[in-house]
Amino acid sequence: MKYHDIATQADYHAAAIQYVVETYGEQVALQFPDVADTVWQSILMGMPEGLCWISVLSNHRLPLPDKEKNQ
C-alpha cells in the first residue's frame, strides 16, 4: 500500500493498517494499533510521507523506516 493511496480506499482504516504492516512490520501493527491512526491523521492534515514518519517517531518512539525498503 502506498501512502498516497490510503485516502482513496473505501476502508481507509484497513488501508492504513496495511501500510503500517508493509512499512514497519506486522509486529508494530499488532503491538501499536495507534500507529495506523497516526498515519491516517497525517493524511488528513496533508502531511507528506516523510513527515508522517516523523510523527510516528515522536508519538510512538518507533525508528524511521528503511527508505530503501519502502521505495
C-alpha positions as CSV (number, residue, x, y, z in Angstrom):
1,M,0.0,0.0,0.0
2,K,1.4,3.4,-1.0
3,Y,1.0,6.3,1.4
4,H,-0.8,8.5,-1.1
5,D,-3.3,5.7,-2.0
6,I,-4.7,5.3,1.5
7,A,-7.1,8.2,1.2
8,T,-8.6,6.7,-1.9
9,Q,-9.5,3.4,-0.3
10,A,-13.1,2.7,0.8
11,D,-11.8,1.2,4.0
12,Y,-9.2,3.8,4.9
13,H,-8.5,2.2,8.3
14,A,-7.7,-1.2,6.8
15,A,-5.5,0.6,4.2
16,A,-3.7,2.5,7.0
17,I,-3.1,-0.8,8.8
18,Q,-1.8,-2.4,5.7
19,Y,0.5,0.5,5.1
20,V,1.9,0.1,8.7
21,V,2.4,-3.6,8.2
22,E,4.3,-3.0,4.9
23,T,6.3,-0.1,6.3
24,Y,7.1,-1.0,9.9
25,G,6.2,-4.7,10.0
26,E,3.4,-6.8,11.3
27,Q,4.6,-6.8,14.9
28,V,4.3,-3.0,15.0
29,A,0.8,-3.1,13.7
30,L,-0.2,-5.6,16.3
31,Q,1.6,-4.1,19.3
32,F,0.9,-0.4,18.4
33,P,-2.5,-0.2,16.9
34,D,-2.5,3.6,17.3
35,V,0.3,3.9,14.6
36,A,-2.4,3.4,11.9
37,D,-4.4,6.2,13.5
38,T,-1.3,8.5,13.4
39,V,-0.9,7.6,9.7
40,W,-4.5,8.5,8.9
41,Q,-4.3,11.7,10.9
42,S,-1.2,12.6,9.0
43,I,-3.0,12.1,5.7
44,L,-5.9,14.2,6.9
45,M,-3.5,17.0,7.7
46,G,-1.9,16.8,4.3
47,M,1.5,15.7,5.6
48,P,3.9,14.2,3.1
49,E,5.0,10.7,3.9
50,G,8.3,11.8,5.5
51,L,6.6,14.0,8.0
52,C,4.2,11.2,8.8
53,W,7.2,9.0,9.7
54,I,8.5,11.8,12.0
55,S,5.0,11.9,13.6
56,V,5.2,8.2,14.2
57,L,8.7,8.6,15.7
58,S,7.6,11.4,18.0
59,N,4.3,9.8,19.1
60,H,5.2,6.2,19.3
61,R,9.0,6.2,19.6
62,L,9.4,3.9,16.5
63,P,12.5,4.4,14.4
64,L,12.2,5.8,10.9
65,P,11.6,3.1,8.4
66,D,14.3,2.0,6.0
67,K,13.9,4.2,2.9
68,E,15.4,1.6,0.5
69,K,12.8,-1.0,1.7
70,N,9.9,1.4,1.1
71,Q,10.7,2.7,-2.4
